[in-house]
Amino acid sequence: MDRTIRTCEGRTRLGLLRAVGLGAALPALALSLAVAQAAPASAEGRTAAAPPAATTAWGAYLSALHASRRKDSGRASAYFETAAPEARNRLRFLILALRSHVLAGRMERATAAARRTVALSGGGPTMARLVLALHAAKQERFGAAQDHLDRIAHDSVMRLLLPLLRAWMSLGRHKDPDLALDEHRDLEEVVQFRPFRLLHRAHLLDVAGRPQRAAEAYAAVTATPAIGSLRVAETRSNFLFRTGDAAAGFETIDRFLAVNPDSMTGRLLRARYEADAPVAPPVGSPADGAAEALLNVASALNLADRPEQALPLARLAVWMRPRDAASAFALGTVLDGDGRHRDAIAVFRTIGSGSVYNWEARKSAAAALVELERYDESSAILEKMAAEMPGRFDALWLLGNVHRSRSAFAEAVAAYDRAYERIADIAPRHWNLLYARGIALERSGQWPRAERDFLRALKLNPGQPYVLNYLAYSWVDRGEQLERARGMLEEAVRKRPNDGYIVDSVGWVEYRLGNFEAAVRHLERATELRPHDPIINQHLGDAYWRAGRRHEARFQWRRALWLGPEEAERKKTEDRLQNGLPPFRPIRRQ
């Protein structure tokens, strides 16, 4: 039974956006923002696609909607442009076109659509006013930018973004940092906004030429949980090196690396400082400050699993600061997390070899290729990276994940073994490598080694719920350590009560022990949490059958087939529908 995907936490690249966000502050922010639902998200444009043929006004509209739902905003943008004039003058049409243009990165079209939208509606929706404000800021027309921002409602994510943008526009217009910082007063009402307020205070004072006050503001930022973010360490150390305090700059980077010792980006940044390379400020103007605000808020939204709102802000951040690698990496990460893998790969590949983000961008591109089932390309990238850096294990770890994703478990074990050999001192943070290798070992029939890896992973990270679940499930499947497995699963479900896979495992233990009514209760709950998983539905059907509920059992088995199980499980389920289950043979309690 394939539990590889069911029990894994996710691909290696998940969470990489933390490197360009505000670290520990962002999950808290996600709870504080009353984020409104956006329209269905469209995608970064497939610019290589041929433009659509001329069509009727409504034909273009329907084609654009279809492309948007397929997350192909490049084609949607093109369809909106080919529509007849009478369609382009409809407000709803313009709003959808504007969003598609932004998501496709076609900012000239977006600006034109924003102007038409404002002219037609009078007030103008948020996206139109935001695009026009940023366009004005790029041209250093800060008064006009402020006028547009003043017409945006102070709600949803704009509770955070608007004060940050207004402050930057005020600085550009009046050259008075104190007047600009007065725009931050609304941020003081929400404690989760504090890291953003402090960081942008520091950036703003730096751009305004107040180095002493900027130094104090950066020091205040590092006293918050946001110091766990690479972006904070990067911007503060950048300031310290530019102002002549190299010792404090190295200390800032070293504090980050103490928490994140495997960060290649952090190590490359430190190496750059050691080489005494020129240091340019990441935020050097009010327009740069606006771009940084967009980047930070996009990062927060992405970590809060709001890619439909993160994506346009990430796009706008790149528009405002097109040469900033951190913004490009953030955009690629948002695109990839939202299933727009081709577009993500294209963005990751724009991050050149001279950038400290290049290593992670290449890894992320390799992981995105897996989603497109381009396994050979992904493996080639990672093998090349592993050869370039023989002292690092992360490319080989990801290579193991690539092999495991295509069920090449023996190859996965070999890659994980190579990664393991590169680690001089196994530390608690390496539990995940042992867990991943344990899965590959179990799936390739090497149970004794797999069991040792799972137990060692638990020693490194006691009580880790995913390891508890996989090991306990495996024991139950093998008829071993049943009571110990039950205790481990109870602990796992206490820690992850809404994880359908863990709840399923608890139900399966009860089933294997012959406690069918208890099994039904847990498995019904598991199907509520994971209604589209064929294995969980099959398990519930089995429990119903043993509990004497034959009609419900057959219904669940039919549903399991409809959900598309793997071939081996499909055959088992078809046999159940035809013949039912054989007499139950309880396994001995341990």
C-alpha positions as CSV (number, residue, x, y, z in Angstrom):
1,M,0.0,0.0,0.0
2,D,1.5,3.3,-1.1
3,R,2.0,5.7,1.8
4,T,4.8,7.7,0.3
5,I,2.7,10.7,-0.5
6,R,0.1,10.2,2.2
7,T,2.5,10.5,5.1
8,C,5.1,12.9,3.8
9,E,5.1,16.5,4.9
10,G,5.8,17.9,1.5
11,R,8.6,18.6,-1.0
12,T,11.9,19.9,0.2
13,R,11.3,23.4,-1.3
14,L,8.2,24.1,0.7
15,G,8.8,26.9,3.1
16,L,11.7,28.4,1.1
17,L,9.8,31.7,0.8
18,R,10.6,32.2,4.5
19,A,14.0,33.2,3.3
20,V,12.6,36.4,1.7
21,G,9.8,37.1,4.2
22,L,9.7,38.0,7.8
23,G,10.3,34.6,9.3
24,A,8.4,33.8,12.5
25,A,6.3,36.9,12.3
26,L,4.4,35.8,9.2
27,P,2.3,32.9,10.6
28,A,1.0,35.2,13.3
29,L,0.3,37.8,10.6
30,A,-1.8,35.3,8.8
31,L,-4.1,35.1,11.8
32,S,-4.4,38.8,12.1
33,L,-5.3,39.7,8.5
34,A,-8.9,39.6,7.6
35,V,-8.0,38.6,4.0
36,A,-10.9,38.8,1.6
37,Q,-11.4,36.0,-1.0
38,A,-10.1,37.1,-4.4
39,A,-11.4,36.3,-7.8
40,P,-10.2,33.0,-9.3
41,A,-6.5,33.3,-9.8
42,S,-5.0,33.3,-13.3
43,A,-1.4,32.6,-14.0
44,E,1.8,34.0,-15.3
45,G,1.5,34.1,-19.0
46,R,2.8,31.4,-21.4
47,T,4.4,34.1,-23.5
48,A,5.6,31.6,-26.1
49,A,2.0,30.7,-27.0
50,A,0.7,32.1,-30.3
51,P,-1.9,34.9,-29.8
52,P,-5.5,33.8,-30.2
53,A,-7.3,34.4,-33.4
54,A,-9.8,37.2,-33.6
55,T,-13.1,36.3,-32.2
56,T,-16.4,37.9,-31.1
57,A,-16.6,40.1,-28.0
58,W,-18.3,37.4,-26.0
59,G,-16.2,34.7,-27.5
60,A,-13.0,36.5,-26.3
61,Y,-14.6,37.0,-22.9
62,L,-15.5,33.3,-22.5
63,S,-12.1,32.2,-23.8
64,A,-10.3,34.5,-21.4
65,L,-12.4,33.1,-18.5
66,H,-11.5,29.6,-19.5
67,A,-7.8,30.5,-19.8
68,S,-7.9,32.1,-16.3
69,R,-9.5,29.0,-14.8
70,R,-6.7,27.0,-16.3
71,K,-4.2,29.3,-14.7
72,D,-3.0,30.6,-18.0
73,S,-3.2,34.3,-17.6
74,G,-0.8,34.9,-20.5
75,R,-3.4,33.6,-22.9
76,A,-6.2,35.2,-20.9
77,S,-4.4,38.6,-21.2
78,A,-4.2,38.1,-25.0
79,Y,-7.9,37.2,-25.3
80,F,-8.9,40.3,-23.4
81,E,-6.8,42.4,-25.7
82,T,-8.5,40.9,-28.9
83,A,-12.0,41.5,-27.6
84,A,-14.2,44.0,-29.5
85,P,-14.3,47.6,-28.2
86,E,-17.8,47.3,-26.8
87,A,-16.6,44.5,-24.5
88,R,-13.5,46.4,-23.5
89,N,-15.7,49.2,-22.2
90,R,-17.6,46.9,-19.8
91,L,-16.4,47.3,-16.2
92,R,-16.5,43.7,-15.2
93,F,-14.5,42.8,-18.4
94,L,-11.9,45.5,-17.6
95,I,-11.5,44.3,-14.0
96,L,-10.8,40.7,-15.1
97,A,-8.5,41.9,-17.9
98,L,-6.6,44.0,-15.4
99,R,-6.0,41.1,-13.1
100,S,-4.9,38.9,-16.0
101,H,-2.5,41.5,-17.3
102,V,-0.9,41.9,-13.8
103,L,-0.5,38.2,-13.3
104,A,1.0,37.8,-16.8
105,G,3.5,40.5,-16.0
106,R,2.2,42.7,-18.9
107,M,2.3,45.9,-17.0
108,E,1.9,48.3,-19.9
109,R,-1.4,46.6,-20.7
110,A,-2.2,46.5,-17.0
111,T,-1.6,50.3,-16.6
112,A,-3.8,51.0,-19.6
113,A,-6.6,48.8,-18.3
114,A,-6.3,50.4,-14.9
115,R,-6.8,53.8,-16.4
116,R,-9.8,52.7,-18.4
117,T,-11.3,51.0,-15.3
118,V,-10.9,54.2,-13.2
119,A,-12.4,56.3,-15.9
120,L,-15.4,54.0,-16.3
121,S,-16.0,53.4,-12.6
122,G,-15.2,56.8,-11.2
123,G,-13.6,55.5,-8.0
124,G,-11.9,52.4,-9.4
125,P,-11.3,49.0,-7.7
126,T,-8.3,48.4,-5.5
127,M,-6.1,46.8,-8.1
128,A,-6.6,49.6,-10.6
129,R,-5.7,52.3,-8.1
130,L,-2.7,50.3,-6.8
131,V,-1.3,49.8,-10.3
132,L,-1.7,53.5,-11.1
133,A,-0.1,54.5,-7.8
134,L,2.9,52.3,-8.4
135,H,3.2,53.5,-12.0
136,A,3.3,57.1,-10.7
137,A,5.9,56.1,-8.1
138,K,8.1,54.6,-10.8
139,Q,8.0,58.0,-12.5
140,E,8.7,59.8,-9.2
141,R,5.3,61.4,-9.3
142,F,4.7,60.8,-5.6
143,G,1.9,63.3,-5.2
144,A,-0.2,61.5,-7.8
145,A,0.7,58.1,-6.2
146,Q,-0.6,59.4,-2.9
147,D,-3.8,60.5,-4.5
148,H,-4.4,57.0,-5.9
149,L,-3.6,55.3,-2.6
150,D,-6.0,57.6,-0.8
151,R,-8.8,56.2,-2.8
152,I,-8.1,52.6,-1.7
153,A,-10.2,51.2,1.1
154,H,-8.3,50.6,4.3
155,D,-9.4,47.0,4.8
156,S,-8.3,43.4,4.2
157,V,-4.6,43.1,3.4
158,M,-4.5,46.8,2.7
159,R,-4.6,47.4,6.5
160,L,-0.9,46.5,6.3
161,L,0.1,47.4,2.8
162,L,-1.4,50.9,2.6
163,P,0.4,52.5,5.5
164,L,3.7,51.1,4.3
165,L,3.2,52.5,0.8
166,R,1.9,55.8,2.0
167,A,5.0,56.3,4.1
168,W,7.2,55.7,1.1
169,M,5.2,58.1,-1.2
170,S,5.3,60.8,1.6
171,L,9.1,60.5,1.8
172,G,9.4,60.8,-2.0
173,R,7.1,63.8,-2.0
174,H,8.2,65.8,1.1
175,K,11.7,64.4,1.8
176,D,10.7,64.5,5.5
177,P,11.2,61.1,7.3
178,D,9.3,62.1,10.4
179,L,6.3,63.1,8.3
180,A,6.5,59.9,6.4
181,L,6.8,57.7,9.5
182,D,3.6,59.3,10.8
183,E,1.8,57.2,8.1
184,H,2.8,54.1,10.2
185,R,0.5,55.1,13.1
186,D,-2.3,52.7,12.0
187,L,0.1,49.8,12.1
188,E,0.6,50.3,15.8
189,E,-2.9,48.9,16.5
190,V,-1.9,45.3,15.5
191,V,0.9,43.6,17.3
192,Q,1.6,41.2,14.4
193,F,2.4,44.2,12.2
194,R,5.2,45.3,14.4
195,P,8.1,43.6,12.5
196,F,6.9,45.1,9.2
197,R,6.6,48.6,10.8
198,L,10.1,48.4,12.4
199,L,11.7,47.0,9.3
200,H,10.3,49.7,7.0
201,R,11.1,52.4,9.6
202,A,14.7,51.3,9.3
203,H,14.7,51.2,5.5
204,L,13.0,54.6,5.3
205,L,15.5,56.3,7.7
206,D,18.3,54.7,5.7
207,V,17.0,56.0,2.4
208,A,16.4,59.4,4.0
209,G,20.1,59.7,5.1
210,R,19.6,59.3,8.8
211,P,22.1,56.5,9.5
212,Q,22.2,56.7,13.3
213,R,18.4,56.5,13.6
214,A,18.3,53.8,11.0
215,A,20.9,51.8,13.0
216,E,18.7,52.0,16.0
217,A,15.7,50.9,14.0
218,Y,17.5,47.9,12.5
219,A,18.6,46.9,16.0
220,A,15.0,47.0,17.1
221,V,14.0,44.7,14.2
222,T,16.6,42.1,15.3
223,A,15.0,42.0,18.8
224,T,11.8,40.6,17.2
225,P,11.2,37.0,16.0
226,A,11.8,38.3,12.5
227,I,15.5,37.8,13.0
228,G,14.9,34.3,11.9
229,S,14.3,35.6,8.4
230,L,17.2,35.7,5.9
231,R,15.7,38.9,4.4
232,V,16.0,40.7,7.7
233,A,19.6,39.5,8.2
234,E,20.4,40.4,4.6
235,T,19.1,43.9,4.8
236,R,20.5,44.7,8.2
237,S,23.9,43.3,7.5
238,N,23.9,45.2,4.2
239,F,23.3,48.4,6.1
240,L,26.0,47.7,8.6
241,F,28.6,47.0,6.0
242,R,27.7,50.1,4.0
243,T,28.1,52.2,7.2
244,G,31.4,50.7,8.2
245,D,30.5,48.3,11.0
246,A,31.7,45.0,9.4
247,A,32.0,43.3,12.8
248,A,28.3,43.8,13.5
249,G,27.4,42.9,9.9
250,F,29.2,39.5,10.3
251,E,27.5,39.0,13.7
252,T,24.1,39.5,12.1
253,I,24.7,36.9,9.4
254,D,26.3,34.5,11.9
255,R,23.2,34.8,14.2
256,F,21.1,33.8,11.2
257,L,23.3,30.9,10.3
258,A,23.3,29.7,13.9
259,V,19.6,29.2,13.5
260,N,19.7,28.1,9.8
261,P,23.1,26.3,9.4
262,D,22.1,24.7,6.1
263,S,21.1,28.0,4.4
264,M,23.2,28.2,1.2
265,T,21.9,31.7,0.6
266,G,23.1,32.9,4.0
267,R,26.5,31.3,3.4
268,L,26.9,32.8,0.0
269,L,26.0,36.2,1.4
270,R,28.6,35.8,4.1
271,A,31.2,34.8,1.5
272,R,30.4,37.9,-0.5
273,Y,31.0,40.1,2.5
274,E,34.3,38.2,3.2
275,A,35.4,39.0,-0.3
276,D,34.8,42.7,0.3
277,A,32.5,42.8,-2.7
278,P,30.7,46.1,-3.4
279,V,27.5,46.5,-1.3
280,A,24.5,48.3,-2.9
281,P,21.5,49.0,-0.8
282,P,18.5,46.7,-1.5
283,V,16.2,49.6,-0.8
284,G,17.7,52.7,-2.3
285,S,14.7,54.9,-3.1
286,P,11.0,55.4,-2.3
287,A,10.1,53.2,-5.3
288,D,12.4,50.5,-3.9
289,G,10.7,50.8,-0.5
290,A,7.3,50.3,-2.2
291,A,8.7,47.2,-3.9
292,E,10.0,45.9,-0.5
293,A,6.6,46.4,1.1
294,L,4.9,44.4,-1.7
295,L,7.5,41.6,-1.4
296,N,7.0,41.4,2.4
297,V,3.2,41.3,2.2
298,A,3.3,38.8,-0.7
299,S,5.5,36.6,1.5
300,A,3.1,36.8,4.4
301,L,0.1,35.9,2.2
302,N,1.9,33.0,0.6
303,L,2.8,31.5,4.0
304,A,-0.8,32.0,5.0
305,D,-1.7,29.8,1.9
306,R,-3.3,32.8,0.0
307,P,-1.5,32.4,-3.3
308,E,-4.3,34.0,-5.2
309,Q,-3.6,37.3,-3.3
310,A,0.2,36.8,-3.0
311,L,0.7,36.4,-6.7
312,P,-0.4,39.9,-7.9
313,L,1.6,41.6,-5.2
314,A,4.7,39.5,-6.0
315,R,4.2,40.4,-9.7
316,L,4.0,44.1,-8.8
317,A,7.1,43.8,-6.6
318,V,9.1,42.5,-9.6
319,W,7.7,45.3,-11.8
320,M,8.9,47.9,-9.3
321,R,12.3,46.4,-8.8
322,P,13.0,44.1,-11.8
323,R,16.7,43.3,-11.0
324,D,16.1,42.2,-7.4
325,A,16.7,38.5,-7.0
326,A,14.8,38.2,-3.8
327,S,11.7,39.5,-5.4
328,A,12.1,37.1,-8.4
329,F,12.7,34.2,-6.1
330,A,9.5,35.1,-4.1
331,L,7.5,35.3,-7.3
332,G,8.8,32.0,-8.5
333,T,7.9,30.4,-5.2
334,V,4.4,31.8,-5.2
335,L,3.8,30.6,-8.8
336,D,5.1,27.1,-8.0
337,G,3.1,26.8,-4.9
338,D,0.0,27.7,-6.9
339,G,0.6,25.0,-9.4
340,R,2.0,27.3,-12.2
341,H,5.1,25.2,-12.5
342,R,6.2,26.2,-16.0
343,D,6.0,29.8,-15.2
344,A,7.8,29.3,-11.9
345,I,10.7,27.5,-13.7
346,A,11.0,30.4,-16.1
347,V,11.2,32.9,-13.3
348,F,13.7,30.8,-11.3
349,R,15.9,30.6,-14.3
350,T,16.2,34.4,-14.5
351,I,18.1,34.4,-11.2
352,G,21.7,34.4,-12.4
353,S,24.8,32.6,-11.1
354,G,26.0,35.7,-9.5
355,S,23.1,35.9,-7.1
356,V,23.1,34.5,-3.6
357,Y,19.6,33.2,-4.4
358,N,20.9,31.1,-7.4
359,W,21.4,27.9,-5.5
360,E,17.9,27.8,-4.0
361,A,16.4,28.9,-7.3
362,R,18.0,26.0,-9.1
363,K,16.8,23.5,-6.5
364,S,13.3,25.0,-6.7
365,A,13.3,24.7,-10.5
366,A,14.4,21.1,-10.2
367,A,11.5,20.4,-7.8
368,A,9.0,22.2,-10.1
369,L,10.2,20.0,-13.0
370,V,9.1,17.0,-11.0
371,E,5.6,18.3,-10.9
372,L,5.7,18.3,-14.7
373,E,7.0,14.7,-14.6
374,R,10.3,15.9,-16.2
375,Y,12.3,13.6,-13.9
376,D,15.4,13.3,-16.0
377,E,15.8,17.1,-16.3
378,S,15.3,17.5,-12.6
379,S,17.8,14.7,-11.8
380,A,20.4,16.1,-14.1
381,I,20.2,19.6,-12.5
382,L,20.6,18.1,-9.0
383,E,23.4,15.7,-10.0
384,K,25.3,18.8,-11.4
385,M,24.7,20.7,-8.2
386,A,25.9,17.8,-6.1
387,A,29.1,17.7,-8.1
388,E,29.6,21.4,-7.8
389,M,29.3,21.4,-4.0
390,P,30.7,18.0,-2.7
391,G,30.4,19.3,0.9
392,R,26.7,19.8,0.7
393,F,23.9,17.2,1.1
394,D,20.8,19.2,0.1
395,A,20.9,18.6,-3.6
396,L,21.2,14.8,-3.1
397,W,18.4,14.9,-0.5
398,L,16.2,16.5,-3.1
399,L,17.4,14.0,-5.7
400,G,16.2,11.2,-3.4
401,N,12.8,12.9,-3.2
402,V,12.7,13.1,-7.1
403,H,13.3,9.4,-7.3
404,R,10.8,8.6,-4.6
405,S,8.1,10.7,-6.4
406,R,8.4,8.4,-9.4
407,S,8.4,5.3,-7.2
408,A,12.1,4.5,-8.0
409,F,12.7,3.6,-4.4
410,A,16.1,1.8,-4.8
411,E,17.4,4.9,-6.6
412,A,16.0,7.1,-3.9
413,V,17.8,5.0,-1.2
414,A,21.1,5.4,-3.1
415,A,20.6,9.2,-3.3
416,Y,19.7,9.5,0.4
417,D,22.7,7.3,1.3
418,R,25.0,9.7,-0.6
419,A,23.4,12.7,1.1
420,Y,23.8,11.0,4.5
421,E,27.5,10.3,3.9
422,R,28.1,14.1,3.4
423,I,26.9,15.0,6.9
424,A,29.7,15.0,9.3
425,D,27.6,15.3,12.5
426,I,24.0,14.1,12.4
427,A,21.9,16.7,14.3
428,P,18.2,17.0,15.3
429,R,17.5,19.0,12.1
430,H,18.4,15.9,10.0
431,W,15.5,13.8,11.2
432,N,13.7,14.5,8.0
433,L,16.5,12.9,5.9
434,L,16.2,9.7,8.0
435,Y,12.4,9.8,7.7
436,A,12.6,10.2,3.9
437,R,15.2,7.4,3.6
438,G,13.1,5.2,5.9
439,I,10.1,5.6,3.6
440,A,12.2,4.7,0.5
441,L,13.7,1.7,2.4
442,E,10.3,0.4,3.5
443,R,8.9,0.7,-0.1
444,S,11.9,-1.1,-1.5
445,G,11.5,-4.0,0.9
446,Q,14.4,-3.2,3.2
447,W,12.3,-3.1,6.4
448,P,15.1,-3.7,9.0
449,R,17.0,-0.6,7.8
450,A,13.8,1.4,7.4
451,E,12.8,0.6,11.0
452,R,16.2,1.8,12.3
453,D,15.9,5.1,10.3
454,F,12.4,5.8,11.7
455,L,13.5,5.0,15.3
456,R,16.6,7.2,14.9
457,A,14.5,10.0,13.4
458,L,12.3,9.8,16.5
459,K,15.3,9.9,18.7
460,L,16.4,13.1,17.0
461,N,12.9,14.6,17.0
462,P,10.9,12.9,19.7
463,G,7.2,12.7,19.1
464,Q,7.4,13.9,15.5
465,P,3.8,13.0,14.4
466,Y,4.6,12.1,10.7
467,V,7.3,9.7,11.8
468,L,5.1,8.2,14.5
469,N,2.4,7.7,11.9
470,Y,4.5,6.0,9.3
471,L,6.3,3.7,11.7
472,A,3.2,2.8,13.6
473,Y,1.2,2.2,10.4
474,S,4.0,0.0,9.1
475,W,4.0,-2.0,12.3
476,V,0.3,-2.5,12.1
477,D,0.5,-3.5,8.4
478,R,3.1,-6.1,9.4
479,G,1.2,-7.3,12.5
480,E,4.0,-6.2,14.8
481,Q,4.3,-4.0,17.9
482,L,0.5,-3.4,17.8
483,E,0.0,-1.9,21.3
484,R,3.1,0.2,20.9
485,A,1.8,1.3,17.5
486,R,-1.5,2.2,19.0
487,G,0.1,4.4,21.6
488,M,2.3,6.1,19.0
489,L,-0.7,6.8,16.8
490,E,-2.7,8.2,19.7
491,E,0.2,10.6,20.4
492,A,0.3,11.5,16.7
493,V,-3.4,12.3,16.5
494,R,-3.2,14.4,19.6
495,K,-0.6,16.5,17.9
496,R,-2.4,16.5,14.5
497,P,-6.1,15.9,15.2
498,N,-7.1,17.2,11.8
499,D,-4.6,15.2,9.7
500,G,-6.8,12.6,7.8
501,Y,-3.9,10.3,7.2
502,I,-3.0,10.0,10.9
503,V,-6.7,9.5,11.9
504,D,-6.9,6.8,9.2
505,S,-3.9,5.0,10.7
506,V,-5.6,5.0,14.1
507,G,-8.7,3.5,12.5
508,W,-6.7,0.9,10.7
509,V,-5.1,-0.2,14.0
510,E,-8.5,-0.7,15.5
511,Y,-9.6,-2.6,12.4
512,R,-6.6,-4.9,12.5
513,L,-7.3,-5.6,16.2
514,G,-10.9,-6.5,15.4
515,N,-12.4,-3.4,17.0
516,F,-14.7,-2.7,14.0
517,E,-17.1,-0.1,15.6
518,A,-14.1,1.9,16.8
519,A,-12.5,1.6,13.4
520,V,-15.6,2.9,11.7
521,R,-15.7,6.0,14.0
522,H,-12.1,6.9,13.2
523,L,-12.3,6.0,9.5
524,E,-15.5,8.1,9.0
525,R,-13.6,11.0,10.5
526,A,-10.6,10.3,8.3
527,T,-12.8,10.4,5.1
528,E,-14.3,13.7,6.3
529,L,-10.8,15.1,6.5
530,R,-9.5,13.5,3.3
531,P,-12.6,12.7,1.2
532,H,-10.7,12.3,-2.0
533,D,-8.2,9.7,-0.9
534,P,-9.0,6.2,-2.4
535,I,-7.1,4.2,0.3
536,I,-8.9,5.9,3.2
537,N,-12.3,5.3,1.4
538,Q,-11.3,1.6,0.9
539,H,-10.4,1.3,4.6
540,L,-13.8,2.7,5.6
541,G,-15.5,0.2,3.2
542,D,-13.6,-2.6,4.8
543,A,-14.6,-1.5,8.3
544,Y,-18.3,-1.2,7.2
545,W,-18.2,-4.7,5.8
546,R,-16.8,-6.2,9.1
547,A,-19.3,-4.2,11.1
548,G,-22.1,-5.8,9.0
549,R,-22.9,-2.7,7.0
550,R,-22.6,-4.3,3.6
551,H,-24.4,-1.7,1.4
552,E,-22.3,1.1,2.9
553,A,-19.2,-1.0,2.3
554,R,-19.9,-1.4,-1.4
555,F,-20.7,2.3,-1.7
556,Q,-17.3,3.2,-0.2
557,W,-15.5,0.7,-2.4
558,R,-17.1,2.1,-5.5
559,R,-16.1,5.6,-4.4
560,A,-12.5,4.4,-3.8
561,L,-12.5,3.1,-7.4
562,W,-13.9,6.3,-8.7
563,L,-11.1,8.3,-7.0
564,G,-8.5,6.5,-9.0
565,P,-6.3,4.3,-6.9
566,E,-3.0,2.8,-8.0
567,E,-3.3,-0.4,-10.1
568,A,-2.6,-2.9,-7.3
569,E,-5.2,-1.2,-5.1
570,R,-7.7,-1.0,-7.9
571,K,-7.6,-4.7,-8.4
572,K,-8.0,-5.4,-4.7
573,T,-11.0,-3.0,-4.6
574,E,-12.7,-4.6,-7.6
575,D,-12.2,-8.0,-6.0
576,R,-13.9,-6.7,-2.8
577,L,-16.9,-5.5,-4.9
578,Q,-17.3,-8.8,-6.6
579,N,-16.6,-11.2,-3.7
580,G,-16.7,-9.2,-0.5
581,L,-14.0,-9.8,2.2
582,P,-12.9,-13.2,3.4
583,P,-13.5,-14.2,7.0
584,F,-11.6,-12.0,9.4
585,R,-8.4,-13.4,10.8
586,P,-7.4,-11.3,13.9
587,I,-3.7,-10.7,14.4
588,R,-2.2,-11.5,17.7
589,R,-2.0,-8.7,20.2
590,Q,1.6,-7.9,21.1
